[in-house]
Amino acid sequence: MSIIEFCSVDQIYHAGTSIQKKSLSAVSFNVEQGEMVAVVGATGSGKSTLVQHINGILLPYKGQVLVKGVATSEKKHRRSLWRMVGLVFQYPENQLFEDTVYKDVAFGPRNLKLPNTEVDRRVRYALKKVGLDYEFIKDESPLNLSGGQKRRVAVAGVLAIEPEILVLDEPTAGLEPRVAIDLLRHLKELQLENNTTVLIVTHNLKEVASMVDRVLVLHQAKVLFSGTPRELYSRYYNLPGSGLALPPALELMLGLEKRGKKVRTDVLTIDEAVAEILKACKK
Ligand SMILES: Nc1ncnc2c1ncn2[C@@H]1O[C@H](COP(=O)(O)OP(=O)(O)OP(=O)(O)O)[C@@H](O)[C@H]1O
């Protein structure tokens, strides 16, 4: 059984009014336990709408979303769904409201009525997972932190709930590239160490292409493609309107191919591109 199943899901905002808007149309896909999936697509394609179905903030207008085999619409399972699925909204740092980092990260576990020792363990664990030094940062006011630090604290607040499924809507938006890559690296570690299922909504597939197992491309409320990043890039030209940018390593390979060099055109990383260039030089 897949951990997440979307079965022919339609979503309509303001249904039955003159301003109704279909933002998901017959969306079907599965996510396996422990997978890391990127959700990409042009602005307005339905990415945020889609991920808000996973913890039941939005319920399907038609069809079903199942998490561990249970429909998100089942009221009696709501609490366990919220514990299982951690959702990090766009710009989550706007929701930091406590006077210290410690209290902010502890908010979720305290809400779960966990004993203080367990709350403390989780705060330490979550801050470490996002690359922050517990002793250094725990008593700081969130207001005094840099943008990147605030983002990490906000993500730590969700990690402290220890969700089995972690959904992040544009987690690197507005961060400088070095900070963004570091945060993504920590999310990858979390996936690999804890078998956490991770879904990342992003405009920047280039940034995550080498770390995700699968990419889901949305286009005008529909799933246009679901497969590995390599499969996606090898079919890139068949995906008009997806608004995808190529990773620099792949652009380099396509440039070489245009100049008559026989190189692989499914590379994702600079290391792979270097290996191809060295091979081409030897020929
Ligand atoms: N609360 C809402 N009320 C009405 N329409 C909405 C609402 N939220 C989103 N929409 C519409 O649904 C469609 C999908 O929006 P959504 O935010 O899911 O797209 P997205 O792919 O996440 O876009 P972006 O990349 O710009 O964040 C858009 O046309 C949007 O205008």
The ligand as an SDF file (V2000), in Angstrom:
LIG
                    3D

 31 33  0  0  0  0  0  0  0  0999 V2000
   -8.2390   30.3190   -1.8050 N   0  0  0  0  0  0  0  0  0  0  0  0
   -8.4420   30.3570   -3.1290 C   0  0  0  0  0  0  0  0  0  0  0  0
   -9.5780   30.8390   -3.6360 N   0  0  0  0  0  0  0  0  0  0  0  0
   -9.8050   30.8690   -4.9780 C   0  0  0  0  0  0  0  0  0  0  0  0
   -8.9190   30.4450   -5.8980 N   0  0  0  0  0  0  0  0  0  0  0  0
   -7.7660   29.9640   -5.4470 C   0  0  0  0  0  0  0  0  0  0  0  0
   -7.4470   29.8980   -4.0460 C   0  0  0  0  0  0  0  0  0  0  0  0
   -6.1970   29.3710   -3.9100 N   0  0  0  0  0  0  0  0  0  0  0  0
   -5.7560   29.1340   -5.1580 C   0  0  0  0  0  0  0  0  0  0  0  0
   -6.6900   29.4680   -6.0710 N   0  0  0  0  0  0  0  0  0  0  0  0
   -6.5740   29.3290   -7.5280 C   0  0  0  0  0  0  0  0  0  0  0  0
   -6.3130   27.9510   -7.8270 O   0  0  0  0  0  0  0  0  0  0  0  0
   -5.3130   27.8250   -8.8310 C   0  0  0  0  0  0  0  0  0  0  0  0
   -4.1430   27.0060   -8.2790 C   0  0  0  0  0  0  0  0  0  0  0  0
   -3.5310   27.7710   -7.2400 O   0  0  0  0  0  0  0  0  0  0  0  0
   -2.3040   27.2010   -6.4160 P   0  0  0  0  0  0  0  0  0  0  0  0
   -1.9800   28.2350   -5.3810 O   0  0  0  0  0  0  0  0  0  0  0  0
   -2.5860   25.8360   -5.9740 O   0  0  0  0  0  0  0  0  0  0  0  0
   -1.1940   27.1730   -7.5440 O   0  0  0  0  0  0  0  0  0  0  0  0
    0.3910   27.0210   -7.3960 P   0  0  0  0  0  0  0  0  0  0  0  0
    0.8220   26.1220   -8.4880 O   0  0  0  0  0  0  0  0  0  0  0  0
    0.7430   26.6470   -6.0080 O   0  0  0  0  0  0  0  0  0  0  0  0
    0.8500   28.5100   -7.7070 O   0  0  0  0  0  0  0  0  0  0  0  0
    2.1550   29.3050   -7.1970 P   0  0  0  0  0  0  0  0  0  0  0  0
    3.3290   28.6160   -7.7980 O   0  0  0  0  0  0  0  0  0  0  0  0
    1.9470   30.6750   -7.7770 O   0  0  0  0  0  0  0  0  0  0  0  0
    2.1540   29.2820   -5.6880 O   0  0  0  0  0  0  0  0  0  0  0  0
   -4.9190   29.2450   -9.2350 C   0  0  0  0  0  0  0  0  0  0  0  0
   -5.6300   29.5850  -10.3720 O   0  0  0  0  0  0  0  0  0  0  0  0
   -5.3690   30.0990   -8.0710 C   0  0  0  0  0  0  0  0  0  0  0  0
   -5.7380   31.3820   -8.4900 O   0  0  0  0  0  0  0  0  0  0  0  0
  1  2  1  0
  2  3  1  0
  2  7  2  0
  3  4  2  0
  4  5  1  0
  5  6  2  0
  6  7  1  0
  6 10  1  0
  7  8  1  0
  8  9  2  0
  9 10  1  0
 10 11  1  0
 11 12  1  0
 11 30  1  0
 12 13  1  0
 13 14  1  0
 13 28  1  0
 14 15  1  0
 15 16  1  0
 16 17  2  0
 16 18  1  0
 16 19  1  0
 19 20  1  0
 20 21  2  0
 20 22  1  0
 20 23  1  0
 23 24  1  0
 24 25  2  0
 24 26  1  0
 24 27  1  0
 28 29  1  0
 28 30  1  0
 30 31  1  0
M  END
$$$$
